Amino acid sequence: MKNNKLVILAVSLIAIILINVASGSLYKRFDLTKDGRYTLSETTIELIEQADVPLIIDVFLEGNLPSEFRILQSETKSLIEEFQSINPLIKVNYIDPLEDEAKRDYYISELTKSGLEPYVLSSKESGKVSQELLFPWAFASYDLETTKVPLLKRNLTDGEQDQITNSVQNLEFAFADAFNTILKAKEKKIAVLKGNGQLRDIETADALTALGANYNLAEFTLDSVATNPVGTLKALSNFDLILSAKPTEPFTEEEKLVLDQYTMQGGKSIWFTESIIMEKDSLMNDNGNAVTIARDLNLNDFFFKYGVRVNQNLVKDLYSAPIPLAFGEGNNTQFQPVQWTYSPLANADTIHPISNNINLVKFDFASQIDTLKNGITKTVLLKSSTKTQLQGALQTVSLPGPGQDLDEANYNAGIQNLAVLLEGEFNSVYKNRVLPFQLPGYLSDGKPSKIIVVGDGDVIRNEVSLNRPLQLGFDRFTGRTFGNKEFLLNAVNYLLDDSGLINIRSKSIEVAFMDSERIEDEKSTWQLVNIVLPLLILGLFGFLFNRIRKRKYAR
């Protein structure tokens, strides 16, 4: 009998030892959440595994946070733990920049200079309104390279809870994008077209700076097409993407053939273009009135063959950004915001990685885009509201006066396409046509490619102040930042990275929030329940216990 007990004890000890050894060497994490929020994409995992020296993450979302931001904080920490489970070289520091009151102002100033814009949180509790600063940002540093990570995804039209939900959904993409910048060598090359009256360098400075973090950029002119078209095409073929920012001068047939054959070879392109000549400067310099003029870039057949038409009109939209105008005279002059229907605020009602979960994109004098039937897949990325009006060429545009009255009944043209993605195997613009020059190896049918056409060149244009470029999408007058830069980065990323980083944006996560208004209204009731009810239960238990005890011992 004793021997059996000793055998059982020995077997149990050996089993425990084996289980401990196995658990130490066979470590596995399981994601049991419905939305798979803790399952990282293959792209993120591949990026993290590339780190062979410490990758430092400094998170500034710390301190006494409201409940919504505590959710974002918790999700951020959980995500970083997932990163660390894959690569232990990832180190994290959680920093509260506002903890030290003596250095609070200094830290706020330094973080703001570094591009970490604080979030001003207004809260109402017990009838009192208070404001406090938060820094929903992080830094990721690797091998002398540092980049910022936005933890909060701000949106002009969303409430705080919706912003937190969008931010949680965007967290993996935000970190993966930062890791991609500091871990991965630049491989893809972008040709920034020049020579056809495109925007000045200072007007695209912020856009190109942002793109330059992940891609190699180079200016490319088509001037040499006139003397060496074959060589120009060969040089252009070394680039993965063409970017044309608001061309204003017509393209020659020779230039179009080079661009066409670049596309036939599988080259990608993104066009910020328009078909009407109209600028705000023209209005300001001509007593507030100017006439719209059709702009012919000699690209109509080019886009038509690929499946879209950029129409010679302007889209006026009641859902639009304001324009600052001066009213009054002399010392009484004041700038006031006035609704400006020529600046549509566009979004997307289709879920696509490029336009999903981005802020409103601001347009200025946008042209409507029609999609045409052919074998190419078309996705409308950005569109106007339903309250629109179309204005053609040779019509007057006037600055609004004080107290303008817009008749909503006149804005009945419906939703207008403002940005379209084309995907597929394109047919050459010059198929069954005489070529403008002899081209060895001419392709009439193309390899799979992608093109994005945006009906406004100003979407990629940043404002300039004191001869310095401002952030793309930032409106100096209102202080609002629109989604122009995010749209550009997503668009380029999609065109150059089919199945990688951009697809992380499609991840959907459900976030549960407490109802803050209900909490405020029912706070006293639940405080009373939590304090009084346990005492009542305890008193009832004591009373019953004594009664039972008396009955038991009274016998």
RODO-2510 file (C-alpha; in nm, 4 decimals, decimal comma):
residues 555
     n   res          X          Y          Z
     1     m     0,0000     0,0000     0,0000
     2     k     0,2795     0,2373     0,0931
     3     n     0,4648     0,1465    -0,2252
     4     n     0,1589     0,2372    -0,4360
     5     k     0,1344     0,5753    -0,2652
     6     l     0,5034     0,6411    -0,3248
     7     v     0,4668     0,5489    -0,6947
     8     i     0,1669     0,7797    -0,7325
     9     l     0,3566     1,0608    -0,5579
    10     a     0,6651     1,0088    -0,7759
    11     v     0,4598     1,0010    -1,0974
    12     s     0,2776     1,3176    -0,9913
    13     l     0,6035     1,4989    -0,9193
    14     i     0,7500     1,3933    -1,2553
    15     a     0,4312     1,5031    -1,4351
    16     i     0,4400     1,8442    -1,2655
    17     i     0,8065     1,8898    -1,3599
    18     l     0,7389     1,7925    -1,7227
    19     i     0,4406     2,0271    -1,7454
    20     n     0,6503     2,3164    -1,6098
    21     v     0,9322     2,2467    -1,8537
    22     a     0,6899     2,2219    -2,1459
    23     s     0,5032     2,5387    -2,0505
    24     g     0,8309     2,7277    -2,0306
    25     s     0,9424     2,6235    -2,3776
    26     l     0,6057     2,6001    -2,5536
    27     y     0,4618     2,9485    -2,4971
    28     k     0,1480     3,0394    -2,6928
    29     r    -0,0994     3,3301    -2,6778
    30     f    -0,4596     3,2849    -2,7852
    31     d    -0,6877     3,5654    -2,9061
    32     l    -1,0403     3,4732    -2,7951
    33     t    -1,1954     3,8127    -2,8776
    34     k    -1,4810     3,8174    -3,1290
    35     d    -1,3199     4,0870    -3,3467
    36     g    -0,9655     3,9459    -3,3253
    37     r    -0,8313     4,2721    -3,1877
    38     y    -0,5145     4,1108    -3,0503
    39     t    -0,4291     3,9200    -3,3690
    40     l    -0,1589     4,1095    -3,5535
    41     s    -0,1426     4,1163    -3,9309
    42     e     0,1384     3,9368    -4,1116
    43     t     0,2746     4,2735    -4,2300
    44     t     0,3047     4,4027    -3,8725
    45     i     0,4692     4,0815    -3,7563
    46     e     0,7224     4,0914    -4,0397
    47     l     0,8111     4,4515    -3,9545
    48     i     0,8543     4,3775    -3,5836
    49     e     1,0752     4,0761    -3,6512
    50     q     1,3165     4,2979    -3,8476
    51     a     1,4303     4,4795    -3,5313
    52     d     1,7687     4,3389    -3,4276
    53     v     1,8586     4,6179    -3,1833
    54     p     1,6260     4,7707    -2,9209
    55     l     1,3196     4,9476    -3,0616
    56     i     1,2096     5,2030    -2,8024
    57     i     0,8476     5,3189    -2,7715
    58     d     0,7734     5,6240    -2,5553
    59     v     0,4018     5,6572    -2,4818
    60     f     0,2738     5,9916    -2,3482
    61     l    -0,0890     5,8896    -2,2905
    62     e    -0,0528     5,8658    -1,9136
    63     g    -0,1884     6,0297    -1,5999
    64     n    -0,5411     6,0775    -1,4682
    65     l    -0,7407     6,0106    -1,7836
    66     p    -1,1158     6,0182    -1,8534
    67     s    -1,2818     5,6785    -1,9005
    68     e    -1,2832     5,6979    -2,2833
    69     f    -0,9120     5,7711    -2,2973
    70     r    -0,8420     5,4974    -2,0440
    71     i    -0,9865     5,2588    -2,3031
    72     l    -0,7430     5,3942    -2,5634
    73     q    -0,4609     5,3723    -2,3088
    74     s    -0,5489     5,0109    -2,2230
    75     e    -0,5711     4,9094    -2,5897
    76     t    -0,2364     5,0752    -2,6595
    77     k    -0,0696     4,8843    -2,3774
    78     s    -0,2262     4,5558    -2,4887
    79     l    -0,1075     4,6098    -2,8445
    80     i     0,2473     4,6885    -2,7330
    81     e     0,2446     4,3693    -2,5221
    82     e     0,1611     4,1798    -2,8406
    83     f     0,4583     4,3470    -3,0099
    84     q     0,6847     4,2464    -2,7213
    85     s     0,5630     3,8863    -2,7299
    86     i     0,6949     3,8640    -3,0876
    87     n     1,0206     4,0541    -3,0359
    88     p     1,1601     4,1094    -2,6831
    89     l     1,3862     4,3837    -2,8222
    90     i     1,0838     4,6151    -2,8165
    91     k     1,1069     4,8295    -2,5032
    92     v     0,8420     5,0702    -2,3796
    93     n     0,8368     5,3745    -2,1504
    94     y     0,5081     5,5164    -2,0230
    95     i     0,5551     5,8854    -1,9520
    96     d     0,3176     6,1408    -1,8023
    97     p     0,4527     6,4729    -1,9369
    98     l     0,2210     6,6752    -1,7105
    99     e     0,2993     6,4968    -1,3843
   100     d     0,5660     6,7451    -1,2692
   101     e     0,3869     7,0779    -1,2187
   102     a     0,7160     7,2684    -1,2085
   103     k     0,8149     7,1481    -1,5572
   104     r     0,4654     7,1195    -1,7026
   105     d     0,4877     7,4260    -1,9299
   106     y     0,8360     7,3289    -2,0490
   107     y     0,7277     6,9766    -2,1469
   108     i     0,4161     7,1083    -2,3211
   109     s     0,6305     7,3487    -2,5240
   110     e     0,8911     7,0856    -2,6160
   111     l     0,6377     6,8224    -2,7176
   112     t     0,4445     7,0746    -2,9250
   113     k     0,7663     7,1792    -3,1022
   114     s     0,8243     6,8111    -3,1818
   115     g     0,4924     6,7984    -3,3635
   116     l     0,2905     6,6375    -3,0837
   117     e    -0,0148     6,8599    -3,0798
   118     p    -0,1980     6,8399    -2,7439
   119     y    -0,5619     6,7418    -2,7249
   120     v    -0,7810     6,9807    -2,5285
   121     l    -1,0406     6,7812    -2,3394
   122     s    -1,3500     6,9611    -2,2156
   123     s    -1,5497     6,7760    -1,9515
   124     k    -1,8585     6,8526    -1,7493
   125     e    -1,9027     6,7071    -1,4027
   126     s    -2,1457     6,8144    -1,1342
   127     g    -2,2449     7,1112    -1,3478
   128     k    -1,8870     7,2393    -1,3797
   129     v    -1,7006     7,2611    -1,7109
   130     s    -1,3254     7,2009    -1,6986
   131     q    -1,0493     7,1725    -1,9577
   132     e    -0,7310     6,9718    -1,9487
   133     l    -0,4526     6,8797    -2,1895
   134     l    -0,3689     6,5312    -2,3065
   135     f    -0,0894     6,4062    -2,5302
   136     p    -0,2296     6,1029    -2,7162
   137     w     0,1009     6,0399    -2,8911
   138     a     0,4005     5,8088    -2,8838
   139     f     0,7537     5,8132    -3,0202
   140     a     0,9101     5,5083    -3,1861
   141     s     1,2918     5,5102    -3,1986
   142     y     1,5264     5,2668    -3,3688
   143     d     1,8946     5,2994    -3,4533
   144     l     1,9085     5,6829    -3,4353
   145     e     1,5780     5,7152    -3,6228
   146     t     1,2695     5,8520    -3,4456
   147     t     0,9143     5,9027    -3,5685
   148     k     0,5911     6,0035    -3,3996
   149     v     0,2899     5,7758    -3,3602
   150     p    -0,0580     5,9340    -3,3363
   151     l    -0,2646     5,7339    -3,0886
   152     l    -0,5769     5,9489    -3,1268
   153     k    -0,7374     5,9668    -3,4686
   154     r    -0,9139     6,3017    -3,4720
   155     n    -1,2175     6,3674    -3,6868
   156     l    -1,3983     6,6970    -3,7289
   157     t    -1,7449     6,5432    -3,7474
   158     d    -1,7211     6,2665    -3,4867
   159     g    -1,7936     6,2822    -3,1160
   160     e    -1,5386     6,1803    -2,8570
   161     q    -1,6504     5,8168    -2,8332
   162     d    -1,6498     5,7737    -3,2113
   163     q    -1,3001     5,9221    -3,2242
   164     i    -1,1822     5,6737    -2,9599
   165     t    -1,3394     5,3841    -3,1512
   166     n    -1,1717     5,4952    -3,4737
   167     s    -0,8436     5,5407    -3,2867
   168     v    -0,8527     5,1892    -3,1424
   169     q    -0,9208     5,0515    -3,4906
   170     n    -0,6305     5,2570    -3,6269
   171     l    -0,3754     5,1707    -3,3555
   172     e    -0,2064     4,8793    -3,5297
   173     f    -0,1831     5,0755    -3,8546
   174     a    -0,0382     5,3794    -3,6718
   175     f     0,2378     5,1715    -3,5107
   176     a     0,2999     4,9604    -3,8231
   177     d     0,3317     5,2760    -4,0327
   178     a     0,5853     5,4163    -3,7847
   179     f     0,7793     5,0878    -3,7762
   180     n     0,7805     5,0823    -4,1546
   181     t     0,9404     5,4287    -4,1560
   182     i     1,2225     5,3498    -3,9130
   183     l     1,2826     4,9793    -3,9833
   184     k     1,2401     4,9352    -4,3553
   185     a     1,4751     5,0690    -4,6199
   186     k     1,3150     5,2800    -4,8919
   187     e     1,2576     5,0674    -5,2000
   188     k     0,9796     5,2199    -5,4107
   189     k     1,0469     5,5282    -5,6244
   190     i     0,8041     5,8081    -5,7085
   191     a     0,8428     6,0393    -6,0076
   192     v     0,7047     6,3853    -5,9304
   193     l     0,6119     6,5235    -6,2717
   194     k     0,7294     6,8746    -6,3564
   195     g     0,7348     7,0823    -6,6713
   196     n     0,3619     7,1095    -6,7398
   197     g     0,2859     7,3928    -6,4998
   198     q     0,2490     7,1784    -6,1887
   199     l     0,2373     7,3313    -5,8403
   200     r     0,5489     7,5002    -5,7051
   201     d     0,7765     7,3065    -5,4701
   202     i     0,6754     7,5171    -5,1687
   203     e     0,3084     7,4388    -5,2396
   204     t     0,3659     7,0624    -5,2272
   205     a     0,6432     7,0690    -4,9649
   206     d     0,4458     6,9079    -4,6825
   207     a     0,3006     6,6360    -4,9045
   208     l     0,6400     6,5427    -5,0495
   209     t     0,8062     6,5547    -4,7075
   210     a     0,5478     6,3090    -4,5744
   211     l     0,5905     6,0787    -4,8744
   212     g     0,9682     6,1051    -4,8522
   213     a     0,9646     5,9277    -4,5150
   214     n     0,8880     5,5957    -4,6866
   215     y     0,9628     5,6461    -5,0552
   216     n     1,2397     5,7762    -5,2789
   217     l     1,1232     6,0900    -5,4615
   218     a     1,2660     6,2562    -5,7696
   219     e     1,1475     6,5291    -6,0037
   220     f     1,0867     6,4129    -6,3578
   221     t     1,0231     6,6323    -6,6593
   222     l     0,8992     6,5207    -6,9988
   223     d     1,1022     6,7858    -7,1827
   224     s     1,3378     6,5267    -7,3294
   225     v     1,0479     6,3524    -7,5056
   226     a     1,0883     6,5933    -7,8003
   227     t     1,4451     6,4779    -7,8677
   228     n     1,4667     6,1308    -7,7105
   229     p     1,1216     5,9804    -7,6445
   230     v     1,2439     5,6203    -7,6182
   231     g     1,5103     5,7181    -7,3648
   232     t     1,2570     5,9204    -7,1662
   233     l     1,0220     5,6216    -7,1425
   234     k     1,3094     5,3988    -7,0368
   235     a     1,4065     5,6453    -6,7618
   236     l     1,0455     5,6824    -6,6466
   237     s     1,0072     5,3047    -6,6290
   238     n     1,2561     5,2991    -6,3402
   239     f     0,9883     5,4578    -6,1182
   240     d     0,7032     5,2730    -5,9492
   241     l     0,4593     5,5646    -5,9402
   242     i     0,3920     5,8936    -6,1172
   243     l     0,2500     6,1859    -5,9198
   244     s     0,1188     6,4886    -6,1093
   245     a     0,0125     6,7818    -5,8898
   246     k    -0,2216     7,0205    -6,0723
   247     p    -0,0757     7,0494    -6,4248
   248     t    -0,1819     7,3697    -6,6001
   249     e    -0,0071     7,3378    -6,9394
   250     p    -0,1185     7,0927    -7,2132
   251     f     0,0625     6,7645    -7,2695
   252     t     0,1874     6,6911    -7,6206
   253     e     0,0923     6,3719    -7,8028
   254     e     0,4501     6,2487    -7,7643
   255     e     0,4381     6,3064    -7,3884
   256     k     0,1017     6,1282    -7,3656
   257     l     0,2384     5,8252    -7,5500
   258     v     0,5263     5,7994    -7,3021
   259     l     0,2795     5,8233    -7,0099
   260     d     0,0474     5,5729    -7,1789
   261     q     0,3227     5,3172    -7,2350
   262     y     0,4425     5,3624    -6,8775
   263     t     0,0911     5,2595    -6,7706
   264     m     0,0842     4,9684    -7,0178
   265     q     0,4038     4,8384    -6,8557
   266     g     0,2244     4,8279    -6,5198
   267     g     0,3307     5,1683    -6,3853
   268     k     0,0951     5,3333    -6,1316
   269     s    -0,0069     5,6988    -6,1294
   270     i    -0,2054     5,9516    -5,9293
   271     w    -0,3409     6,2651    -6,0955
   272     f    -0,4538     6,5767    -5,9091
   273     t    -0,6134     6,7633    -6,1973
   274     e    -0,9088     6,9849    -6,2894
   275     s    -1,0805     7,1155    -6,6017
   276     i    -1,1697     7,4723    -6,5026
   277     i    -0,9352     7,7670    -6,4498
   278     m    -1,0313     7,9452    -6,1272
   279     e    -0,8232     8,0585    -5,8296
   280     k    -0,9070     8,2464    -5,5102
   281     d    -0,6306     8,4936    -5,5933
   282     s    -0,8158     8,5866    -5,9121
   283     l    -1,1237     8,6744    -5,7091
   284     m    -0,9290     8,8806    -5,4575
   285     n    -0,7489     9,0755    -5,7325
   286     d    -1,0539     9,1415    -5,9483
   287     n    -1,3053     9,3035    -5,7151
   288     g    -1,4433     8,9700    -5,6030
   289     n    -1,5529     8,8524    -5,9476
   290     a    -1,3932     8,6227    -6,2058
   291     v    -1,5071     8,4195    -6,5047
   292     t    -1,4552     8,0431    -6,5220
   293     i    -1,2466     7,9290    -6,8192
   294     a    -1,2195     7,5751    -6,9506
   295     r    -0,8748     7,4218    -6,9041
   296     d    -0,7628     7,1893    -7,1834
   297     l    -0,4651     6,9762    -7,0838
   298     n    -0,5050     6,7546    -7,3921
   299     l    -0,5765     6,4655    -7,1543
   300     n    -0,9454     6,4116    -7,2309
   301     d    -0,8878     6,1106    -7,4564
   302     f    -0,6183     5,9881    -7,2160
   303     f    -0,8561     5,9608    -6,9189
   304     f    -1,1552     5,8686    -7,1372
   305     k    -0,9793     5,5588    -7,2700
   306     y    -0,8927     5,4501    -6,9166
   307     g    -1,2525     5,4904    -6,7983
   308     v    -1,3158     5,8392    -6,6526
   309     r    -1,3979     6,1881    -6,7728
   310     v    -1,2984     6,5024    -6,5783
   311     n    -1,5814     6,7369    -6,6755
   312     q    -1,5410     7,1057    -6,7481
   313     n    -1,7444     7,2286    -6,4539
   314     l    -1,7205     7,3243    -6,0886
   315     v    -1,8955     7,1422    -5,8059
   316     k    -2,0718     7,3756    -5,5633
   317     d    -2,1720     7,2062    -5,2392
   318     l    -2,3739     7,3300    -4,9412
   319     y    -2,1605     7,1011    -4,7249
   320     s    -1,8440     7,3048    -4,7598
   321     a    -1,5646     7,4856    -4,5782
   322     p    -1,5972     7,8577    -4,4979
   323     i    -1,3886     8,1349    -4,6487
   324     p    -1,2630     8,4331    -4,4417
   325     l    -1,3769     8,7667    -4,5830
   326     a    -1,3147     9,1218    -4,4605
   327     f    -1,6230     9,3294    -4,3820
   328     g    -1,6293     9,6928    -4,2755
   329     e    -1,3925     9,9805    -4,3420
   330     g    -1,0796    10,1182    -4,1766
   331     n    -1,0418    10,0283    -3,8107
   332     n    -1,3815     9,8585    -3,8170
   333     t    -1,2681     9,5950    -4,0661
   334     q    -1,3226     9,2417    -3,9377
   335     f    -1,2670     8,8994    -4,0900
   336     q    -1,5689     8,6740    -4,0721
   337     p    -1,6249     8,3164    -4,1896
   338     v    -1,8704     8,2905    -4,4780
   339     q    -1,9989     7,9695    -4,6311
   340     w    -1,8062     7,9019    -4,9515
   341     t    -1,9784     7,6444    -5,1684
   342     y    -1,6756     7,6142    -5,4004
   343     s    -1,4861     7,4292    -5,1225
   344     p    -1,6676     7,0950    -5,0894
   345     l    -1,5848     6,8764    -4,7896
   346     a    -1,5723     6,5262    -4,9311
   347     n    -1,5875     6,1835    -4,7736
   348     a    -1,6638     5,8290    -4,8875
   349     d    -1,9698     5,6141    -4,8312
   350     t    -1,7880     5,3018    -4,9483
   351     i    -1,5435     5,1151    -4,7246
   352     h    -1,2039     5,1164    -4,8930
   353     p    -0,8585     5,1149    -4,7289
   354     i    -0,7741     5,4515    -4,8884
   355     s    -1,0725     5,6500    -4,7656
   356     n    -1,1964     5,4405    -4,4742
   357     n    -1,1875     5,6183    -4,1371
   358     i    -1,0213     5,9405    -4,2603
   359     n    -1,1189     6,2984    -4,1894
   360     l    -1,3102     6,5113    -4,4380
   361     v    -1,1016     6,6096    -4,7418
   362     k    -1,1149     6,9727    -4,8459
   363     f    -1,1445     7,0651    -5,2150
   364     d    -1,1210     7,4059    -5,3849
   365     f    -1,2871     7,4590    -5,7241
   366     a    -1,3283     7,0873    -5,7874
   367     s    -1,4313     6,9327    -6,1185
   368     q    -1,6863     6,6528    -6,1352
   369     i    -1,5683     6,3097    -6,2538
   370     d    -1,7809     6,0686    -6,4570
   371     t    -1,7054     5,6973    -6,4750
   372     l    -1,7367     5,5255    -6,8136
   373     k    -1,8132     5,1666    -6,9014
   374     n    -1,5152     4,9507    -6,9943
   375     g    -1,3363     4,6515    -6,8464
   376     i    -1,1687     4,8525    -6,5695
   377     t    -1,2793     4,8297    -6,2037
   378     k    -1,3746     5,1722    -6,0692
   379     t    -1,4083     5,2731    -5,7044
   380     v    -1,5286     5,6176    -5,6036
   381     l    -1,2990     5,7196    -5,3185
   382     l    -1,4367     6,0655    -5,2426
   383     k    -1,7695     6,2249    -5,3263
   384     s    -1,9716     6,5353    -5,2470
   385     s    -2,2900     6,5605    -5,0453
   386     t    -2,6316     6,5401    -5,2092
   387     k    -2,6800     6,9202    -5,1957
   388     t    -2,4772     7,0238    -5,4998
   389     q    -2,4929     7,2487    -5,8017
   390     l    -2,2776     7,2324    -6,1168
   391     q    -2,1331     7,5452    -6,2779
   392     g    -1,9810     7,5321    -6,6251
   393     a    -1,7255     7,7392    -6,8132
   394     l    -1,7679     8,1076    -6,9031
   395     q    -1,9741     8,1776    -6,5908
   396     t    -1,9058     8,4307    -6,3178
   397     v    -1,7801     8,3340    -5,9735
   398     s    -1,8331     8,6006    -5,7075
   399     l    -1,7234     8,6305    -5,3483
   400     p    -2,0238     8,6184    -5,1136
   401     g    -2,1413     8,9357    -4,9465
   402     p    -2,2499     8,9852    -4,5842
   403     g    -2,5690     8,8044    -4,4970
   404     q    -2,5700     8,5917    -4,8123
   405     d    -2,8765     8,3751    -4,8554
   406     l    -2,8306     8,0420    -5,0317
   407     d    -3,1396     7,8826    -5,1799
   408     e    -3,1141     7,5128    -5,0937
   409     a    -3,3640     7,4307    -5,3692
   410     n    -3,1024     7,5270    -5,6300
   411     y    -2,8589     7,2684    -5,4961
   412     n    -3,0305     6,9624    -5,6340
   413     a    -2,7688     6,8030    -5,8635
   414     g    -2,7076     6,5147    -5,6206
   415     i    -2,3862     6,3357    -5,5272
   416     q    -2,0822     6,4109    -5,7455
   417     n    -1,7691     6,1962    -5,7836
   418     l    -1,4516     6,3825    -5,6844
   419     a    -1,1860     6,1078    -5,6696
   420     v    -1,1893     5,7723    -5,8495
   421     l    -0,9620     5,4673    -5,8347
   422     l    -0,9131     5,2666    -6,1581
   423     e    -0,7777     4,9102    -6,1432
   424     g    -0,7245     4,6540    -6,4157
   425     e    -0,5541     4,5866    -6,7473
   426     f    -0,5805     4,9097    -6,9432
   427     n    -0,5941     4,9431    -7,3196
   428     s    -0,3544     5,1899    -7,4792
   429     v    -0,4877     5,5347    -7,5664
   430     y    -0,3213     5,4890    -7,9075
   431     k    -0,4585     5,1448    -7,9813
   432     n    -0,5632     5,1331    -8,3503
   433     r    -0,4274     5,4871    -8,3940
   434     v    -0,1214     5,6320    -8,5644
   435     l     0,1569     5,6689    -8,3070
   436     p     0,3084     6,0162    -8,2658
   437     f     0,6544     5,8572    -8,2944
   438     q     0,7949     5,5142    -8,3739
   439     l     0,8247     5,3145    -8,0539
   440     p     0,9915     4,9705    -8,0541
   441     g     0,7986     4,7272    -7,8339
   442     y     0,4785     4,9329    -7,8303
   443     l     0,2090     4,7711    -7,6110
   444     s    -0,1544     4,8058    -7,7152
   445     d    -0,2781     4,6086    -7,4125
   446     g    -0,1349     4,6664    -7,0708
   447     k    -0,0287     4,4706    -6,7655
   448     p    -0,2385     4,5095    -6,4466
   449     s    -0,2061     4,8637    -6,3145
   450     k    -0,3801     5,1259    -6,0997
   451     i    -0,4602     5,4928    -6,1508
   452     i    -0,6213     5,7452    -5,9158
   453     v    -0,7797     6,0582    -6,0623
   454     v    -0,8721     6,3444    -5,8261
   455     g    -1,0833     6,6254    -5,9689
   456     d    -0,8940     6,9059    -5,7972
   457     g    -0,5258     6,9931    -5,7966
   458     d    -0,5569     7,1884    -5,4718
   459     v    -0,6212     6,8729    -5,2683
   460     i    -0,2436     6,8219    -5,2532
   461     r    -0,1629     7,1915    -5,2114
   462     n    -0,0520     7,3187    -4,8682
   463     e    -0,1006     7,6788    -4,7590
   464     v     0,2063     7,9031    -4,7377
   465     s     0,2641     8,1534    -4,4567
   466     l     0,5668     8,3838    -4,4307
   467     n     0,7236     8,1918    -4,7192
   468     r     0,7013     7,8676    -4,5234
   469     p     0,4757     7,5711    -4,6050
   470     l     0,2051     7,4805    -4,3566
   471     q     0,0756     7,1319    -4,2898
   472     l    -0,1248     6,9875    -4,5784
   473     g    -0,4942     7,0095    -4,4955
   474     f    -0,4487     7,2771    -4,2279
   475     d    -0,6791     7,5801    -4,2562
   476     r    -0,5175     7,8866    -4,0993
   477     f    -0,8436     8,0745    -4,0539
   478     t    -1,0496     7,8057    -3,8818
   479     g    -0,7592     7,6187    -3,7228
   480     r    -0,9073     7,2926    -3,8507
   481     t    -0,7018     7,0172    -4,0101
   482     f    -0,8705     6,8276    -4,2898
   483     g    -0,7871     6,4780    -4,4138
   484     n    -0,5967     6,5764    -4,7299
   485     k    -0,2602     6,4443    -4,6146
   486     e    -0,4000     6,1181    -4,4848
   487     f    -0,5865     6,0643    -4,8106
   488     l    -0,2678     6,1245    -5,0108
   489     l    -0,0569     5,8905    -4,7972
   490     n    -0,3212     5,6178    -4,8047
   491     a    -0,3626     5,6540    -5,1808
   492     v     0,0108     5,6267    -5,2520
   493     n     0,0489     5,3433    -5,0032
   494     y    -0,2342     5,1513    -5,1697
   495     l    -0,0932     5,2026    -5,5179
   496     l     0,2518     5,0813    -5,4121
   497     d     0,1678     4,8166    -5,1525
   498     d    -0,1221     4,5945    -5,2631
   499     s    -0,1408     4,3449    -4,9786
   500     g     0,0705     4,5016    -4,7059
   501     l     0,0449     4,8000    -4,4796
   502     i    -0,2695     4,9610    -4,6196
   503     n    -0,4862     4,6544    -4,5542
   504     i    -0,4353     4,6912    -4,1794
   505     r    -0,6664     4,9922    -4,2025
   506     s    -0,9595     4,7633    -4,2835
   507     k    -0,9461     4,6054    -3,9378
   508     s    -1,2710     4,6581    -3,7457
   509     i    -1,2854     4,6610    -3,3656
   510     e    -1,5892     4,7100    -3,1444
   511     v    -1,5370     4,9307    -2,8398
   512     a    -1,7868     4,9384    -2,5519
   513     f    -1,8331     5,2693    -2,3687
   514     m    -2,0145     5,3730    -2,0564
   515     d    -2,2895     5,6329    -2,0981
   516     s    -2,1378     5,9412    -1,9300
   517     e    -2,4669     6,1339    -1,9302
   518     r    -2,6521     5,8458    -1,7693
   519     i    -2,3736     5,8094    -1,5146
   520     e    -2,4076     6,1775    -1,4210
   521     d    -2,7872     6,1564    -1,3978
   522     e    -2,7980     5,8337    -1,1965
   523     k    -2,4819     5,8801    -0,9913
   524     s    -2,6592     5,9560    -0,6616
   525     t    -2,8970     5,6636    -0,7032
   526     w    -2,6197     5,4112    -0,7581
   527     q    -2,4060     5,5572    -0,4800
   528     l    -2,7007     5,5115    -0,2460
   529     v    -2,7568     5,1565    -0,3697
   530     n    -2,3902     5,0650    -0,3266
   531     i    -2,3743     5,2041     0,0273
   532     v    -2,7180     5,1280     0,1730
   533     l    -2,7984     4,7941     0,0060
   534     p    -2,4925     4,6075     0,1477
   535     l    -2,5780     4,7414     0,4958
   536     l    -2,9391     4,6270     0,4602
   537     i    -2,8282     4,2829     0,3443
   538     l    -2,5807     4,2603     0,6325
   539     g    -2,8476     4,3714     0,8830
   540     l    -3,0988     4,1212     0,7449
   541     f    -2,8395     3,8434     0,7644
   542     g    -2,7590     3,9363     1,1267
   543     f    -3,1275     3,9452     1,2190
   544     l    -3,1986     3,6042     1,0633
   545     f    -2,8838     3,4550     1,2125
   546     n    -2,9861     3,5641     1,5635
   547     r    -3,3421     3,4353     1,5191
   548     i    -3,2181     3,0974     1,4019
   549     r    -2,9616     3,0845     1,6816
   550     k    -3,2254     3,1648     1,9478
   551     r    -3,4639     2,8997     1,8151
   552     k    -3,1900     2,6418     1,8031
   553     y    -3,0677     2,6922     2,1584
   554     a    -3,4097     2,7703     2,3097
   555     r    -3,4916     2,3993     2,2757
***
